[in-house]
Amino acid sequence: MTYLGEGWDSTAVLVGGRWVERRPRRPEIGPQLVRESVVMPWLAPRLPLPVPVPVVVSRDPVVVRHELVPGAEPESLNAVQGRELGEFLLALHACPVSEAVALGVEPRALPVERFRAEVRVPGGEELLAKVDGLPADTLVHGDLGPEHVLGRDGVLTGVIDFGDLHVGDAAIDLAWALHSTPPEFAGAVAETYGVTDELRARALIWHQLGPWHEVLYGNDIGDPEIAEIGLAGVQERLGIRVTPR
């Protein structure tokens, strides 16, 4: 076995150079991994890029295993990759929500009250007010960022980590792609997907909200350093200038 790393929810090892084995880091993540083993066989054939299709190899403790998705986090992003991601998102967001719900996918509410209590920054309340009324009618990846988009030789080779798959706002999957990537990549995503001004504005809301989750995660696991990093991200994305101590 080769240790691959760990995220907020699970740890991963490579078995036999081919299989990725994942285990939950917290008890509540076990059902999430089992749900992936039900949903991903249905979802994978609908998508134009390889994705993990896990199977349960143990239920107590929970362990799932899937074939390694090739590639690594791209060192740079180009227009070809942007078009590929735009096509991927069009396919994902066209999947029938009713069928996904029947397989256990659910809407996911934002922890707005915790945000208010634990992330107190100028302009924060104005941002949280924008969350009210955002649509929740699309099957979304929910955590699409550079570490989950894989590539090789200038093209994309796969998308991983569907633990946050839920019924939500399509704009959440465009947050990073439109607001934190090189112009040629972001422009190609926008053109391929057909991004409107209104959709771009919603994606910015989700982009600005991203680090708020990191603050809560740091608080949950008792790691003030992670919470501080998250808070710095909140301030940066809101354009808050912080005076060094």
Solvent accessible surface area in square Angstrom, and as a share of the most:
residue,aa,sasa,rsa
1,M,160,0.71
2,T,81,0.47
3,Y,135,0.51
4,L,83,0.41
5,G,20,0.19
6,E,94,0.42
7,G,39,0.37
8,W,109,0.38
9,D,33,0.17
10,S,15,0.10
11,T,38,0.22
12,A,20,0.15
13,V,32,0.19
14,L,30,0.15
15,V,27,0.15
16,G,75,0.72
17,G,56,0.54
18,R,125,0.45
19,W,86,0.30
20,V,11,0.06
21,E,6,0.03
22,R,20,0.07
23,R,103,0.38
24,P,35,0.22
25,R,104,0.38
26,R,73,0.27
27,P,124,0.78
28,E,107,0.48
29,I,8,0.04
30,G,3,0.03
31,P,91,0.57
32,Q,29,0.13
33,L,0,0.00
34,V,32,0.19
35,R,43,0.16
36,E,4,0.02
37,S,20,0.13
38,V,73,0.42
39,V,1,0.00
40,M,1,0.01
41,P,64,0.40
42,W,45,0.16
43,L,0,0.00
44,A,23,0.18
45,P,111,0.70
46,R,99,0.36
47,L,17,0.08
48,P,75,0.47
49,L,22,0.11
50,P,69,0.43
51,V,13,0.07
52,P,5,0.03
53,V,57,0.33
54,P,0,0.00
55,V,87,0.50
56,V,37,0.21
57,V,76,0.44
58,S,35,0.23
59,R,164,0.60
60,D,138,0.71
61,P,91,0.57
62,V,25,0.14
63,V,7,0.04
64,V,0,0.00
65,R,68,0.25
66,H,11,0.05
67,E,89,0.40
68,L,77,0.38
69,V,9,0.05
70,P,54,0.34
71,G,26,0.25
72,A,61,0.48
73,E,92,0.41
74,P,27,0.17
75,E,185,0.83
76,S,86,0.55
77,L,24,0.12
78,N,51,0.26
79,A,33,0.26
80,V,65,0.38
81,Q,4,0.02
82,G,0,0.00
83,R,112,0.41
84,E,41,0.18
85,L,0,0.00
86,G,0,0.00
87,E,90,0.40
88,F,0,0.00
89,L,0,0.00
90,L,76,0.38
91,A,28,0.22
92,L,0,0.00
93,H,26,0.12
94,A,79,0.61
95,C,7,0.04
96,P,45,0.28
97,V,43,0.25
98,S,85,0.55
99,E,76,0.34
100,A,0,0.00
101,V,74,0.42
102,A,89,0.69
103,L,55,0.28
104,G,36,0.34
105,V,0,0.00
106,E,111,0.50
107,P,93,0.59
108,R,110,0.40
109,A,96,0.74
110,L,36,0.18
111,P,46,0.29
112,V,32,0.19
113,E,121,0.54
114,R,90,0.33
115,F,0,0.00
116,R,89,0.32
117,A,59,0.45
118,E,60,0.27
119,V,5,0.03
120,R,198,0.72
121,V,19,0.11
122,P,100,0.63
123,G,37,0.36
124,G,3,0.03
125,E,92,0.41
126,E,110,0.49
127,L,4,0.02
128,L,4,0.02
129,A,60,0.46
130,K,111,0.47
131,V,21,0.12
132,D,117,0.60
133,G,82,0.79
134,L,36,0.18
135,P,47,0.29
136,A,62,0.48
137,D,97,0.50
138,T,16,0.09
139,L,0,0.00
140,V,0,0.00
141,H,0,0.00
142,G,16,0.15
143,D,57,0.29
144,L,12,0.06
145,G,8,0.08
146,P,53,0.33
147,E,88,0.39
148,H,17,0.08
149,V,1,0.00
150,L,15,0.07
151,G,8,0.07
152,R,133,0.48
153,D,136,0.71
154,G,32,0.31
155,V,61,0.35
156,L,8,0.04
157,T,23,0.13
158,G,0,0.00
159,V,0,0.00
160,I,45,0.23
161,D,49,0.25
162,F,2,0.01
163,G,2,0.02
164,D,35,0.18
165,L,2,0.01
166,H,14,0.06
167,V,8,0.05
168,G,5,0.05
169,D,3,0.01
170,A,13,0.10
171,A,0,0.00
172,I,33,0.17
173,D,1,0.01
174,L,0,0.00
175,A,9,0.07
176,W,29,0.10
177,A,0,0.00
178,L,14,0.07
179,H,55,0.25
180,S,59,0.38
181,T,24,0.14
182,P,49,0.31
183,P,114,0.71
184,E,94,0.42
185,F,0,0.00
186,A,11,0.09
187,G,39,0.37
188,A,8,0.06
189,V,0,0.00
190,A,12,0.09
191,E,147,0.66
192,T,36,0.21
193,Y,34,0.13
194,G,48,0.46
195,V,25,0.14
196,T,80,0.47
197,D,125,0.65
198,E,101,0.45
199,L,18,0.09
200,R,89,0.33
201,A,57,0.45
202,R,37,0.13
203,A,0,0.00
204,L,69,0.35
205,I,20,0.10
206,W,32,0.11
207,H,25,0.11
208,Q,28,0.13
209,L,1,0.00
210,G,34,0.33
211,P,9,0.06
212,W,0,0.00
213,H,66,0.29
214,E,47,0.21
215,V,7,0.04
216,L,10,0.05
217,Y,22,0.08
218,G,0,0.00
219,N,67,0.35
220,D,91,0.47
221,I,77,0.39
222,G,61,0.58
223,D,46,0.24
224,P,101,0.63
225,E,119,0.54
226,I,43,0.22
227,A,12,0.09
228,E,97,0.43
229,I,97,0.49
230,G,0,0.00
231,L,49,0.25
232,A,56,0.43
233,G,16,0.15
234,V,0,0.00
235,Q,34,0.15
236,E,135,0.61
237,R,92,0.34
238,L,42,0.21
239,G,67,0.65
240,I,40,0.20
241,R,231,0.84
242,V,84,0.48
243,T,115,0.67
244,P,120,0.76
245,R,277,1.01
